[in-house]
């Protein structure tokens, strides 16, 4: 299985590590652990995914 790149979190925005496109905004208390997310710019020819991990793992 292919290793997924981790999301870039900048200015409370989740960004794709492959293309840099903004995906969605974090508002403060969210904890996301191990979410495989499909980039919004993906299409059937160039599909790419990345991994989202925020917070402290649910503690």
N, C-alpha and C positions, 0 to 999 in steps of 0.2 A: 504494500500500500504506500502511496506517495505521502511524504511528510508535508503537512500544511504550514504555511507561513502564518505568523501571529499578526493580528490586526494592529494598526497604528491608532493610538488614541491621542488626539491633539485638540486642545481647546474644547473638550467634552464632545468631540465628534469621533465616531468610529470611521476609520478610513481603510480602504483596501490596500494591502501591502504590495500588490502587483501593479495596479494602475493609479492608486492615490485618490480615487473617487470617494466622496463622502457617502456614507451609507445611512447612518441615523445618529441622532444626538442622545447623549446621556444626560439625565437631569439631576443626578445626585446620588441616590441611594441604591442604584441598581447593582446587583451582583450577578454576573454571567460567567459560568464556568464550563469550558469545553464545548462551546457552540460552534458547529460547522455551519458557515454562512456562505451563501452564493452571492457573488458580487452583482450589483444592479446593472453593470455594464456588460455582463456575460450574455452571450447568445449561443446558438447551437454550434457555431463554428469555433468560437473561442470562449469556452466556459472555464471559469476559475472560481475557486473556493478559498476561504481562509478561516482561521480559528480565532474565536473571541474569548478572552479570559479577562475579567475585570474583578475588582474588589479583592477580598482576601480568601476566596475559596468557600464562602458561605459561613464563616465563623461569626 
